[in-house]
Amino acid sequence: MSTSKPPKGHFNVLYFAGASSYTGKDYEAWPAPLQLAKLFAELESKYPGIRGKILDSCMVTVNLDYVDIPDAGDASASVIQEYDEVAIIPPVSSG
């Protein structure tokens, strides 16, 4: 997957496997900054149903570091900054 640098004031969200199928995109730019705790709510708002089908069981990285998504009310949570790269990585099933 080849991504371009997000536009000024934005960060990229990369969608892998089922997340890509669900959104119909490999990646997209989102306005920055965004509290990490609000990421799933924003994704659910744009892609209704994605939380239960994808996000509740996925891994998330910010700039290639795995992160835990804090509760939405956690004001001390980290913030996704301009030009960051967030990846949504659903579990991969083997057969």
mmCIF file as gemmi writes it, N, C-alpha and C atoms, coordinates in Angstrom:
data_model
loop_
_atom_site.group_PDB
_atom_site.id
_atom_site.type_symbol
_atom_site.label_atom_id
_atom_site.label_alt_id
_atom_site.label_comp_id
_atom_site.label_asym_id
_atom_site.label_entity_id
_atom_site.label_seq_id
_atom_site.pdbx_PDB_ins_code
_atom_site.Cartn_x
_atom_site.Cartn_y
_atom_site.Cartn_z
_atom_site.occupancy
_atom_site.B_iso_or_equiv
_atom_site.pdbx_formal_charge
_atom_site.auth_seq_id
_atom_site.auth_asym_id
_atom_site.pdbx_PDB_model_num
ATOM 1 N N . MET Axp A 1 ? 0.852 -1.174 0 1 0 ? 1 A 1
ATOM 2 C CA . MET Axp A 1 ? 0 0 0 1 0 ? 1 A 1
ATOM 3 C C . MET Axp A 1 ? 0.897 1.235 0 1 0 ? 1 A 1
ATOM 4 N N . SER Axp A 2 ? 0.68 2.074 -0.964 1 0 ? 2 A 1
ATOM 5 C CA . SER Axp A 2 ? 1.447 3.305 -1.064 1 0 ? 2 A 1
ATOM 6 C C . SER Axp A 2 ? 0.554 4.47 -0.656 1 0 ? 2 A 1
ATOM 7 N N . THR Axp A 3 ? 1.002 5.211 0.326 1 0 ? 3 A 1
ATOM 8 C CA . THR Axp A 3 ? 0.219 6.348 0.786 1 0 ? 3 A 1
ATOM 9 C C . THR Axp A 3 ? 0.998 7.628 0.531 1 0 ? 3 A 1
ATOM 10 N N . SER Axp A 4 ? 0.274 8.693 0.353 1 0 ? 4 A 1
ATOM 11 C CA . SER Axp A 4 ? 0.918 9.986 0.2 1 0 ? 4 A 1
ATOM 12 C C . SER Axp A 4 ? 0.863 10.709 1.536 1 0 ? 4 A 1
ATOM 13 N N . LYS Axp A 5 ? 1.741 11.688 1.662 1 0 ? 5 A 1
ATOM 14 C CA . LYS Axp A 5 ? 1.754 12.5 2.878 1 0 ? 5 A 1
ATOM 15 C C . LYS Axp A 5 ? 0.407 13.216 2.988 1 0 ? 5 A 1
ATOM 16 N N . PRO Axp A 6 ? -0.177 13.229 4.193 1 0 ? 6 A 1
ATOM 17 C CA . PRO Axp A 6 ? -1.472 13.915 4.318 1 0 ? 6 A 1
ATOM 18 C C . PRO Axp A 6 ? -1.314 15.418 4.108 1 0 ? 6 A 1
ATOM 19 N N . PRO Axp A 7 ? -2.396 16.091 3.726 1 0 ? 7 A 1
ATOM 20 C CA . PRO Axp A 7 ? -2.319 17.549 3.571 1 0 ? 7 A 1
ATOM 21 C C . PRO Axp A 7 ? -2.066 18.234 4.901 1 0 ? 7 A 1
ATOM 22 N N . LYS Axp A 8 ? -1.611 19.456 4.837 1 0 ? 8 A 1
ATOM 23 C CA . LYS Axp A 8 ? -1.343 20.226 6.048 1 0 ? 8 A 1
ATOM 24 C C . LYS Axp A 8 ? -2.572 20.203 6.956 1 0 ? 8 A 1
ATOM 25 N N . GLY Axp A 9 ? -2.335 20 8.259 1 0 ? 9 A 1
ATOM 26 C CA . GLY Axp A 9 ? -3.433 19.995 9.213 1 0 ? 9 A 1
ATOM 27 C C . GLY Axp A 9 ? -4.159 18.665 9.31 1 0 ? 9 A 1
ATOM 28 N N . HIS Axp A 10 ? -3.614 17.601 8.703 1 0 ? 10 A 1
ATOM 29 C CA . HIS Axp A 10 ? -4.258 16.289 8.685 1 0 ? 10 A 1
ATOM 30 C C . HIS Axp A 10 ? -3.275 15.179 9.063 1 0 ? 10 A 1
ATOM 31 N N . PHE Axp A 11 ? -3.835 14.003 9.369 1 0 ? 11 A 1
ATOM 32 C CA . PHE Axp A 11 ? -3.046 12.792 9.551 1 0 ? 11 A 1
ATOM 33 C C . PHE Axp A 11 ? -3.681 11.704 8.696 1 0 ? 11 A 1
ATOM 34 N N . ASN Axp A 12 ? -2.934 10.657 8.394 1 0 ? 12 A 1
ATOM 35 C CA . ASN Axp A 12 ? -3.465 9.557 7.597 1 0 ? 12 A 1
ATOM 36 C C . ASN Axp A 12 ? -3.947 8.43 8.49 1 0 ? 12 A 1
ATOM 37 N N . VAL Axp A 13 ? -5.074 7.838 8.12 1 0 ? 13 A 1
ATOM 38 C CA . VAL Axp A 13 ? -5.55 6.594 8.725 1 0 ? 13 A 1
ATOM 39 C C . VAL Axp A 13 ? -5.426 5.532 7.641 1 0 ? 13 A 1
ATOM 40 N N . LEU Axp A 14 ? -4.673 4.465 7.941 1 0 ? 14 A 1
ATOM 41 C CA . LEU Axp A 14 ? -4.503 3.357 7.013 1 0 ? 14 A 1
ATOM 42 C C . LEU Axp A 14 ? -5.444 2.239 7.419 1 0 ? 14 A 1
ATOM 43 N N . TYR Axp A 15 ? -6.136 1.674 6.445 1 0 ? 15 A 1
ATOM 44 C CA . TYR Axp A 15 ? -7.09 0.593 6.71 1 0 ? 15 A 1
ATOM 45 C C . TYR Axp A 15 ? -6.55 -0.7 6.102 1 0 ? 15 A 1
ATOM 46 N N . PHE Axp A 16 ? -6.435 -1.742 6.924 1 0 ? 16 A 1
ATOM 47 C CA . PHE Axp A 16 ? -5.944 -3.023 6.453 1 0 ? 16 A 1
ATOM 48 C C . PHE Axp A 16 ? -7.054 -4.066 6.491 1 0 ? 16 A 1
ATOM 49 N N . ALA Axp A 17 ? -6.944 -5.068 5.611 1 0 ? 17 A 1
ATOM 50 C CA . ALA Axp A 17 ? -7.817 -6.242 5.589 1 0 ? 17 A 1
ATOM 51 C C . ALA Axp A 17 ? -9.29 -5.847 5.66 1 0 ? 17 A 1
ATOM 52 N N . GLY Axp A 18 ? -10.011 -6.338 6.681 1 0 ? 18 A 1
ATOM 53 C CA . GLY Axp A 18 ? -11.44 -6.086 6.798 1 0 ? 18 A 1
ATOM 54 C C . GLY Axp A 18 ? -11.783 -4.613 6.946 1 0 ? 18 A 1
ATOM 55 N N . ALA Axp A 19 ? -10.887 -3.839 7.541 1 0 ? 19 A 1
ATOM 56 C CA . ALA Axp A 19 ? -11.141 -2.402 7.686 1 0 ? 19 A 1
ATOM 57 C C . ALA Axp A 19 ? -11.159 -1.726 6.318 1 0 ? 19 A 1
ATOM 58 N N . SER Axp A 20 ? -10.27 -2.159 5.44 1 0 ? 20 A 1
ATOM 59 C CA . SER Axp A 20 ? -10.242 -1.624 4.081 1 0 ? 20 A 1
ATOM 60 C C . SER Axp A 20 ? -11.505 -2.022 3.326 1 0 ? 20 A 1
ATOM 61 N N . SER Axp A 21 ? -11.922 -3.278 3.482 1 0 ? 21 A 1
ATOM 62 C CA . SER Axp A 21 ? -13.153 -3.735 2.832 1 0 ? 21 A 1
ATOM 63 C C . SER Axp A 21 ? -14.36 -2.963 3.348 1 0 ? 21 A 1
ATOM 64 N N . TYR Axp A 22 ? -14.398 -2.714 4.653 1 0 ? 22 A 1
ATOM 65 C CA . TYR Axp A 22 ? -15.543 -2.036 5.261 1 0 ? 22 A 1
ATOM 66 C C . TYR Axp A 22 ? -15.655 -0.589 4.783 1 0 ? 22 A 1
ATOM 67 N N . THR Axp A 23 ? -14.519 0.116 4.747 1 0 ? 23 A 1
ATOM 68 C CA . THR Axp A 23 ? -14.53 1.53 4.366 1 0 ? 23 A 1
ATOM 69 C C . THR Axp A 23 ? -14.476 1.734 2.858 1 0 ? 23 A 1
ATOM 70 N N . GLY Axp A 24 ? -14.007 0.708 2.137 1 0 ? 24 A 1
ATOM 71 C CA . GLY Axp A 24 ? -13.82 0.856 0.701 1 0 ? 24 A 1
ATOM 72 C C . GLY Axp A 24 ? -12.586 1.664 0.352 1 0 ? 24 A 1
ATOM 73 N N . LYS Axp A 25 ? -11.693 1.845 1.332 1 0 ? 25 A 1
ATOM 74 C CA . LYS Axp A 25 ? -10.491 2.665 1.137 1 0 ? 25 A 1
ATOM 75 C C . LYS Axp A 25 ? -9.283 1.97 1.737 1 0 ? 25 A 1
ATOM 76 N N . ASP Axp A 26 ? -8.105 2.249 1.195 1 0 ? 26 A 1
ATOM 77 C CA . ASP Axp A 26 ? -6.855 1.784 1.799 1 0 ? 26 A 1
ATOM 78 C C . ASP Axp A 26 ? -6.376 2.783 2.856 1 0 ? 26 A 1
ATOM 79 N N . TYR Axp A 27 ? -6.652 4.057 2.608 1 0 ? 27 A 1
ATOM 80 C CA . TYR Axp A 27 ? -6.277 5.1 3.574 1 0 ? 27 A 1
ATOM 81 C C . TYR Axp A 27 ? -7.051 6.365 3.262 1 0 ? 27 A 1
ATOM 82 N N . GLU Axp A 28 ? -7.073 7.266 4.248 1 0 ? 28 A 1
ATOM 83 C CA . GLU Axp A 28 ? -7.664 8.587 4.033 1 0 ? 28 A 1
ATOM 84 C C . GLU Axp A 28 ? -7.09 9.562 5.045 1 0 ? 28 A 1
ATOM 85 N N . ALA Axp A 29 ? -7.143 10.839 4.708 1 0 ? 29 A 1
ATOM 86 C CA . ALA Axp A 29 ? -6.651 11.896 5.587 1 0 ? 29 A 1
ATOM 87 C C . ALA Axp A 29 ? -7.778 12.379 6.504 1 0 ? 29 A 1
ATOM 88 N N . TRP Axp A 30 ? -7.438 12.593 7.775 1 0 ? 30 A 1
ATOM 89 C CA . TRP Axp A 30 ? -8.38 13.107 8.773 1 0 ? 30 A 1
ATOM 90 C C . TRP Axp A 30 ? -7.805 14.392 9.367 1 0 ? 30 A 1
ATOM 91 N N . PRO Axp A 31 ? -8.663 15.329 9.773 1 0 ? 31 A 1
ATOM 92 C CA . PRO Axp A 31 ? -8.176 16.572 10.375 1 0 ? 31 A 1
ATOM 93 C C . PRO Axp A 31 ? -7.447 16.321 11.697 1 0 ? 31 A 1
ATOM 94 N N . ALA Axp A 32 ? -6.347 17.008 11.87 1 0 ? 32 A 1
ATOM 95 C CA . ALA Axp A 32 ? -5.552 16.925 13.106 1 0 ? 32 A 1
ATOM 96 C C . ALA Axp A 32 ? -5.586 18.279 13.804 1 0 ? 32 A 1
ATOM 97 N N . PRO Axp A 33 ? -5.39 18.28 15.112 1 0 ? 33 A 1
ATOM 98 C CA . PRO Axp A 33 ? -5.177 17.125 15.993 1 0 ? 33 A 1
ATOM 99 C C . PRO Axp A 33 ? -6.506 16.461 16.368 1 0 ? 33 A 1
ATOM 100 N N . LEU Axp A 34 ? -6.411 15.199 16.818 1 0 ? 34 A 1
ATOM 101 C CA . LEU Axp A 34 ? -7.571 14.45 17.288 1 0 ? 34 A 1
ATOM 102 C C . LEU Axp A 34 ? -7.13 13.608 18.477 1 0 ? 34 A 1
ATOM 103 N N . GLN Axp A 35 ? -7.877 13.716 19.577 1 0 ? 35 A 1
ATOM 104 C CA . GLN Axp A 35 ? -7.562 12.875 20.729 1 0 ? 35 A 1
ATOM 105 C C . GLN Axp A 35 ? -7.717 11.419 20.335 1 0 ? 35 A 1
ATOM 106 N N . LEU Axp A 36 ? -6.736 10.617 20.681 1 0 ? 36 A 1
ATOM 107 C CA . LEU Axp A 36 ? -6.785 9.193 20.373 1 0 ? 36 A 1
ATOM 108 C C . LEU Axp A 36 ? -8.061 8.562 20.926 1 0 ? 36 A 1
ATOM 109 N N . ALA Axp A 37 ? -8.514 9.035 22.084 1 0 ? 37 A 1
ATOM 110 C CA . ALA Axp A 37 ? -9.72 8.489 22.709 1 0 ? 37 A 1
ATOM 111 C C . ALA Axp A 37 ? -10.97 8.726 21.856 1 0 ? 37 A 1
ATOM 112 N N . LYS Axp A 38 ? -10.933 9.697 20.946 1 0 ? 38 A 1
ATOM 113 C CA . LYS Axp A 38 ? -12.097 10.02 20.122 1 0 ? 38 A 1
ATOM 114 C C . LYS Axp A 38 ? -12.05 9.362 18.743 1 0 ? 38 A 1
ATOM 115 N N . LEU Axp A 39 ? -10.958 8.677 18.438 1 0 ? 39 A 1
ATOM 116 C CA . LEU Axp A 39 ? -10.789 8.111 17.101 1 0 ? 39 A 1
ATOM 117 C C . LEU Axp A 39 ? -11.905 7.14 16.734 1 0 ? 39 A 1
ATOM 118 N N . PHE Axp A 40 ? -12.206 6.181 17.6 1 0 ? 40 A 1
ATOM 119 C CA . PHE Axp A 40 ? -13.217 5.176 17.266 1 0 ? 40 A 1
ATOM 120 C C . PHE Axp A 40 ? -14.591 5.808 17.1 1 0 ? 40 A 1
ATOM 121 N N . ALA Axp A 41 ? -14.922 6.794 17.928 1 0 ? 41 A 1
ATOM 122 C CA . ALA Axp A 41 ? -16.222 7.463 17.797 1 0 ? 41 A 1
ATOM 123 C C . ALA Axp A 41 ? -16.312 8.198 16.457 1 0 ? 41 A 1
ATOM 124 N N . GLU Axp A 42 ? -15.225 8.816 16.041 1 0 ? 42 A 1
ATOM 125 C CA . GLU Axp A 42 ? -15.213 9.52 14.757 1 0 ? 42 A 1
ATOM 126 C C . GLU Axp A 42 ? -15.354 8.537 13.6 1 0 ? 42 A 1
ATOM 127 N N . LEU Axp A 43 ? -14.649 7.403 13.688 1 0 ? 43 A 1
ATOM 128 C CA . LEU Axp A 43 ? -14.765 6.385 12.644 1 0 ? 43 A 1
ATOM 129 C C . LEU Axp A 43 ? -16.177 5.809 12.596 1 0 ? 43 A 1
ATOM 130 N N . GLU Axp A 44 ? -16.761 5.557 13.763 1 0 ? 44 A 1
ATOM 131 C CA . GLU Axp A 44 ? -18.125 5.014 13.824 1 0 ? 44 A 1
ATOM 132 C C . GLU Axp A 44 ? -19.116 6.011 13.234 1 0 ? 44 A 1
ATOM 133 N N . SER Axp A 45 ? -18.892 7.305 13.453 1 0 ? 45 A 1
ATOM 134 C CA . SER Axp A 45 ? -19.772 8.342 12.916 1 0 ? 45 A 1
ATOM 135 C C . SER Axp A 45 ? -19.727 8.344 11.385 1 0 ? 45 A 1
ATOM 136 N N . LYS Axp A 46 ? -18.543 8.16 10.83 1 0 ? 46 A 1
ATOM 137 C CA . LYS Axp A 46 ? -18.378 8.187 9.375 1 0 ? 46 A 1
ATOM 138 C C . LYS Axp A 46 ? -18.758 6.85 8.729 1 0 ? 46 A 1
ATOM 139 N N . TYR Axp A 47 ? -18.487 5.751 9.442 1 0 ? 47 A 1
ATOM 140 C CA . TYR Axp A 47 ? -18.754 4.401 8.917 1 0 ? 47 A 1
ATOM 141 C C . TYR Axp A 47 ? -19.598 3.636 9.936 1 0 ? 47 A 1
ATOM 142 N N . PRO Axp A 48 ? -20.917 3.884 9.963 1 0 ? 48 A 1
ATOM 143 C CA . PRO Axp A 48 ? -21.778 3.237 10.962 1 0 ? 48 A 1
ATOM 144 C C . PRO Axp A 48 ? -21.63 1.713 10.973 1 0 ? 48 A 1
ATOM 145 N N . GLY Axp A 49 ? -21.456 1.167 12.189 1 0 ? 49 A 1
ATOM 146 C CA . GLY Axp A 49 ? -21.32 -0.27 12.354 1 0 ? 49 A 1
ATOM 147 C C . GLY Axp A 49 ? -19.887 -0.767 12.391 1 0 ? 49 A 1
ATOM 148 N N . ILE Axp A 50 ? -18.929 0.109 12.042 1 0 ? 50 A 1
ATOM 149 C CA . ILE Axp A 50 ? -17.533 -0.335 11.984 1 0 ? 50 A 1
ATOM 150 C C . ILE Axp A 50 ? -16.983 -0.703 13.369 1 0 ? 50 A 1
ATOM 151 N N . ARG Axp A 51 ? -17.504 -0.065 14.408 1 0 ? 51 A 1
ATOM 152 C CA . ARG Axp A 51 ? -16.978 -0.351 15.746 1 0 ? 51 A 1
ATOM 153 C C . ARG Axp A 51 ? -17.189 -1.818 16.119 1 0 ? 51 A 1
ATOM 154 N N . GLY Axp A 52 ? -18.415 -2.309 15.988 1 0 ? 52 A 1
ATOM 155 C CA . GLY Axp A 52 ? -18.709 -3.683 16.367 1 0 ? 52 A 1
ATOM 156 C C . GLY Axp A 52 ? -18.104 -4.709 15.428 1 0 ? 52 A 1
ATOM 157 N N . LYS Axp A 53 ? -18.027 -4.389 14.15 1 0 ? 53 A 1
ATOM 158 C CA . LYS Axp A 53 ? -17.53 -5.357 13.173 1 0 ? 53 A 1
ATOM 159 C C . LYS Axp A 53 ? -16.012 -5.372 13.069 1 0 ? 53 A 1
ATOM 160 N N . ILE Axp A 54 ? -15.367 -4.237 13.264 1 0 ? 54 A 1
ATOM 161 C CA . ILE Axp A 54 ? -13.92 -4.127 13.03 1 0 ? 54 A 1
ATOM 162 C C . ILE Axp A 54 ? -13.159 -3.615 14.254 1 0 ? 54 A 1
ATOM 163 N N . LEU Axp A 55 ? -13.542 -2.438 14.744 1 0 ? 55 A 1
ATOM 164 C CA . LEU Axp A 55 ? -12.72 -1.731 15.725 1 0 ? 55 A 1
ATOM 165 C C . LEU Axp A 55 ? -12.597 -2.43 17.07 1 0 ? 55 A 1
ATOM 166 N N . ASP Axp A 56 ? -13.672 -3.096 17.526 1 0 ? 56 A 1
ATOM 167 C CA . ASP Axp A 56 ? -13.63 -3.726 18.847 1 0 ? 56 A 1
ATOM 168 C C . ASP Axp A 56 ? -12.61 -4.855 18.942 1 0 ? 56 A 1
ATOM 169 N N . SER Axp A 57 ? -12.17 -5.38 17.807 1 0 ? 57 A 1
ATOM 170 C CA . SER Axp A 57 ? -11.209 -6.487 17.845 1 0 ? 57 A 1
ATOM 171 C C . SER Axp A 57 ? -9.912 -6.175 17.099 1 0 ? 57 A 1
ATOM 172 N N . CYS Axp A 58 ? -9.692 -4.921 16.734 1 0 ? 58 A 1
ATOM 173 C CA . CYS Axp A 58 ? -8.509 -4.589 15.942 1 0 ? 58 A 1
ATOM 174 C C . CYS Axp A 58 ? -7.342 -4.1 16.8 1 0 ? 58 A 1
ATOM 175 N N . MET Axp A 59 ? -6.176 -4.079 16.178 1 0 ? 59 A 1
ATOM 176 C CA . MET Axp A 59 ? -4.995 -3.448 16.758 1 0 ? 59 A 1
ATOM 177 C C . MET Axp A 59 ? -4.874 -2.072 16.094 1 0 ? 59 A 1
ATOM 178 N N . VAL Axp A 60 ? -4.262 -1.134 16.821 1 0 ? 60 A 1
ATOM 179 C CA . VAL Axp A 60 ? -4.072 0.215 16.288 1 0 ? 60 A 1
ATOM 180 C C . VAL Axp A 60 ? -2.619 0.614 16.504 1 0 ? 60 A 1
ATOM 181 N N . THR Axp A 61 ? -2.027 1.205 15.469 1 0 ? 61 A 1
ATOM 182 C CA . THR Axp A 61 ? -0.687 1.769 15.625 1 0 ? 61 A 1
ATOM 183 C C . THR Axp A 61 ? -0.747 3.262 15.323 1 0 ? 61 A 1
ATOM 184 N N . VAL Axp A 62 ? 0.12 3.998 15.989 1 0 ? 62 A 1
ATOM 185 C CA . VAL Axp A 62 ? 0.351 5.408 15.673 1 0 ? 62 A 1
ATOM 186 C C . VAL Axp A 62 ? 1.841 5.527 15.396 1 0 ? 62 A 1
ATOM 187 N N . ASN Axp A 63 ? 2.175 5.906 14.168 1 0 ? 63 A 1
ATOM 188 C CA . ASN Axp A 63 ? 3.573 5.997 13.741 1 0 ? 63 A 1
ATOM 189 C C . ASN Axp A 63 ? 4.324 4.694 14.027 1 0 ? 63 A 1
ATOM 190 N N . LEU Axp A 64 ? 3.689 3.569 13.701 1 0 ? 64 A 1
ATOM 191 C CA . LEU Axp A 64 ? 4.237 2.211 13.803 1 0 ? 64 A 1
ATOM 192 C C . LEU Axp A 64 ? 4.356 1.683 15.229 1 0 ? 64 A 1
ATOM 193 N N . ASP Axp A 65 ? 3.887 2.433 16.226 1 0 ? 65 A 1
ATOM 194 C CA . ASP Axp A 65 ? 3.884 1.955 17.611 1 0 ? 65 A 1
ATOM 195 C C . ASP Axp A 65 ? 2.472 1.513 17.978 1 0 ? 65 A 1
ATOM 196 N N . TYR Axp A 66 ? 2.354 0.285 18.489 1 0 ? 66 A 1
ATOM 197 C CA . TYR Axp A 66 ? 1.032 -0.195 18.916 1 0 ? 66 A 1
ATOM 198 C C . TYR Axp A 66 ? 0.549 0.631 20.101 1 0 ? 66 A 1
ATOM 199 N N . VAL Axp A 67 ? -0.739 0.968 20.082 1 0 ? 67 A 1
ATOM 200 C CA . VAL Axp A 67 ? -1.33 1.775 21.154 1 0 ? 67 A 1
ATOM 201 C C . VAL Axp A 67 ? -2.634 1.129 21.606 1 0 ? 67 A 1
ATOM 202 N N . ASP Axp A 68 ? -3.014 1.405 22.839 1 0 ? 68 A 1
ATOM 203 C CA . ASP Axp A 68 ? -4.331 1.041 23.339 1 0 ? 68 A 1
ATOM 204 C C . ASP Axp A 68 ? -5.216 2.269 23.204 1 0 ? 68 A 1
ATOM 205 N N . ILE Axp A 69 ? -6.435 2.053 22.746 1 0 ? 69 A 1
ATOM 206 C CA . ILE Axp A 69 ? -7.374 3.173 22.625 1 0 ? 69 A 1
ATOM 207 C C . ILE Axp A 69 ? -7.975 3.43 24.004 1 0 ? 69 A 1
ATOM 208 N N . PRO Axp A 70 ? -7.74 4.611 24.558 1 0 ? 70 A 1
ATOM 209 C CA . PRO Axp A 70 ? -8.281 4.925 25.892 1 0 ? 70 A 1
ATOM 210 C C . PRO Axp A 70 ? -9.792 5.153 25.845 1 0 ? 70 A 1
ATOM 211 N N . ASP Axp A 71 ? -10.412 5.161 27.012 1 0 ? 71 A 1
ATOM 212 C CA . ASP Axp A 71 ? -11.836 5.47 27.098 1 0 ? 71 A 1
ATOM 213 C C . ASP Axp A 71 ? -12.066 6.889 26.604 1 0 ? 71 A 1
ATOM 214 N N . ALA Axp A 72 ? -13.231 7.119 26.018 1 0 ? 72 A 1
ATOM 215 C CA . ALA Axp A 72 ? -13.543 8.42 25.432 1 0 ? 72 A 1
ATOM 216 C C . ALA Axp A 72 ? -13.461 9.565 26.434 1 0 ? 72 A 1
ATOM 217 N N . GLY Axp A 73 ? -13.664 9.284 27.716 1 0 ? 73 A 1
ATOM 218 C CA . GLY Axp A 73 ? -13.633 10.342 28.72 1 0 ? 73 A 1
ATOM 219 C C . GLY Axp A 73 ? -12.254 10.643 29.272 1 0 ? 73 A 1
ATOM 220 N N . ASP Axp A 74 ? -11.222 9.966 28.773 1 0 ? 74 A 1
ATOM 221 C CA . ASP Axp A 74 ? -9.862 10.134 29.297 1 0 ? 74 A 1
ATOM 222 C C . ASP Axp A 74 ? -9.204 11.342 28.645 1 0 ? 74 A 1
ATOM 223 N N . ALA Axp A 75 ? -9.281 12.478 29.315 1 0 ? 75 A 1
ATOM 224 C CA . ALA Axp A 75 ? -8.753 13.724 28.76 1 0 ? 75 A 1
ATOM 225 C C . ALA Axp A 75 ? -7.229 13.734 28.709 1 0 ? 75 A 1
ATOM 226 N N . SER Axp A 76 ? -6.575 12.867 29.487 1 0 ? 76 A 1
ATOM 227 C CA . SER Axp A 76 ? -5.117 12.855 29.513 1 0 ? 76 A 1
ATOM 228 C C . SER Axp A 76 ? -4.54 11.97 28.402 1 0 ? 76 A 1
ATOM 229 N N . ALA Axp A 77 ? -5.411 11.382 27.598 1 0 ? 77 A 1
ATOM 230 C CA . ALA Axp A 77 ? -4.962 10.468 26.538 1 0 ? 77 A 1
ATOM 231 C C . ALA Axp A 77 ? -4.137 11.215 25.495 1 0 ? 77 A 1
ATOM 232 N N . SER Axp A 78 ? -3.348 10.471 24.764 1 0 ? 78 A 1
ATOM 233 C CA . SER Axp A 78 ? -2.496 11.082 23.759 1 0 ? 78 A 1
ATOM 234 C C . SER Axp A 78 ? -3.327 11.64 22.606 1 0 ? 78 A 1
ATOM 235 N N . VAL Axp A 79 ? -2.69 12.482 21.841 1 0 ? 79 A 1
ATOM 236 C CA . VAL Axp A 79 ? -3.354 13.184 20.745 1 0 ? 79 A 1
ATOM 237 C C . VAL Axp A 79 ? -2.652 12.839 19.441 1 0 ? 79 A 1
ATOM 238 N N . ILE Axp A 80 ? -3.44 12.536 18.421 1 0 ? 80 A 1
ATOM 239 C CA . ILE Axp A 80 ? -2.896 12.29 17.093 1 0 ? 80 A 1
ATOM 240 C C . ILE Axp A 80 ? -2.594 13.654 16.479 1 0 ? 80 A 1
ATOM 241 N N . GLN Axp A 81 ? -1.363 13.814 16.024 1 0 ? 81 A 1
ATOM 242 C CA . GLN Axp A 81 ? -0.905 15.11 15.531 1 0 ? 81 A 1
ATOM 243 C C . GLN Axp A 81 ? -0.857 15.152 14.002 1 0 ? 81 A 1
ATOM 244 N N . GLU Axp A 82 ? -0.7 16.359 13.492 1 0 ? 82 A 1
ATOM 245 C CA . GLU Axp A 82 ? -0.536 16.574 12.057 1 0 ? 82 A 1
ATOM 246 C C . GLU Axp A 82 ? 0.582 15.685 11.518 1 0 ? 82 A 1
ATOM 247 N N . TYR Axp A 83 ? 0.337 15.059 10.384 1 0 ? 83 A 1
ATOM 248 C CA . TYR Axp A 83 ? 1.278 14.189 9.661 1 0 ? 83 A 1
ATOM 249 C C . TYR Axp A 83 ? 1.521 12.841 10.324 1 0 ? 83 A 1
ATOM 250 N N . ASP Axp A 84 ? 0.836 12.526 11.436 1 0 ? 84 A 1
ATOM 251 C CA . ASP Axp A 84 ? 0.961 11.195 12.027 1 0 ? 84 A 1
ATOM 252 C C . ASP Axp A 84 ? 0.351 10.161 11.081 1 0 ? 84 A 1
ATOM 253 N N . GLU Axp A 85 ? 0.675 8.906 11.327 1 0 ? 85 A 1
ATOM 254 C CA . GLU Axp A 85 ? 0.11 7.806 10.557 1 0 ? 85 A 1
ATOM 255 C C . GLU Axp A 85 ? -0.516 6.809 11.525 1 0 ? 85 A 1
ATOM 256 N N . VAL Axp A 86 ? -1.819 6.608 11.391 1 0 ? 86 A 1
ATOM 257 C CA . VAL Axp A 86 ? -2.574 5.686 12.241 1 0 ? 86 A 1
ATOM 258 C C . VAL Axp A 86 ? -2.977 4.498 11.384 1 0 ? 86 A 1
ATOM 259 N N . ALA Axp A 87 ? -2.75 3.292 11.885 1 0 ? 87 A 1
ATOM 260 C CA . ALA Axp A 87 ? -3.152 2.088 11.143 1 0 ? 87 A 1
ATOM 261 C C . ALA Axp A 87 ? -4.196 1.316 11.934 1 0 ? 87 A 1
ATOM 262 N N . ILE Axp A 88 ? -5.254 0.899 11.239 1 0 ? 88 A 1
ATOM 263 C CA . ILE Axp A 88 ? -6.308 0.058 11.799 1 0 ? 88 A 1
ATOM 264 C C . ILE Axp A 88 ? -6.053 -1.347 11.259 1 0 ? 88 A 1
ATOM 265 N N . ILE Axp A 89 ? -5.694 -2.276 12.168 1 0 ? 89 A 1
ATOM 266 C CA . ILE Axp A 89 ? -5.268 -3.614 11.752 1 0 ? 89 A 1
ATOM 267 C C . ILE Axp A 89 ? -6.197 -4.658 12.385 1 0 ? 89 A 1
ATOM 268 N N . PRO Axp A 90 ? -7.166 -5.143 11.611 1 0 ? 90 A 1
ATOM 269 C CA . PRO Axp A 90 ? -8.067 -6.174 12.129 1 0 ? 90 A 1
ATOM 270 C C . PRO Axp A 90 ? -7.32 -7.491 12.321 1 0 ? 90 A 1
ATOM 271 N N . PRO Axp A 91 ? -7.877 -8.399 13.13 1 0 ? 91 A 1
ATOM 272 C CA . PRO Axp A 91 ? -7.237 -9.703 13.268 1 0 ? 91 A 1
ATOM 273 C C . PRO Axp A 91 ? -7.227 -10.42 11.912 1 0 ? 91 A 1
ATOM 274 N N . VAL Axp A 92 ? -6.178 -11.155 11.673 1 0 ? 92 A 1
ATOM 275 C CA . VAL Axp A 92 ? -6.077 -11.897 10.435 1 0 ? 92 A 1
ATOM 276 C C . VAL Axp A 92 ? -6.426 -13.351 10.718 1 0 ? 92 A 1
ATOM 277 N N . SER Axp A 93 ? -7.376 -13.88 9.981 1 0 ? 93 A 1
ATOM 278 C CA . SER Axp A 93 ? -7.758 -15.28 10.188 1 0 ? 93 A 1
ATOM 279 C C . SER Axp A 93 ? -6.897 -16.167 9.304 1 0 ? 93 A 1
ATOM 280 N N . SER Axp A 94 ? -6.583 -17.333 9.813 1 0 ? 94 A 1
ATOM 281 C CA . SER Axp A 94 ? -5.812 -18.278 8.996 1 0 ? 94 A 1
ATOM 282 C C . SER Axp A 94 ? -6.688 -19.488 8.702 1 0 ? 94 A 1
ATOM 283 N N . GLY Axp A 95 ? -6.373 -20.173 7.652 1 0 ? 95 A 1
ATOM 284 C CA . GLY Axp A 95 ? -7.248 -21.255 7.278 1 0 ? 95 A 1
ATOM 285 C C . GLY Axp A 95 ? -6.573 -22.498 6.895 1 0 ? 95 A 1
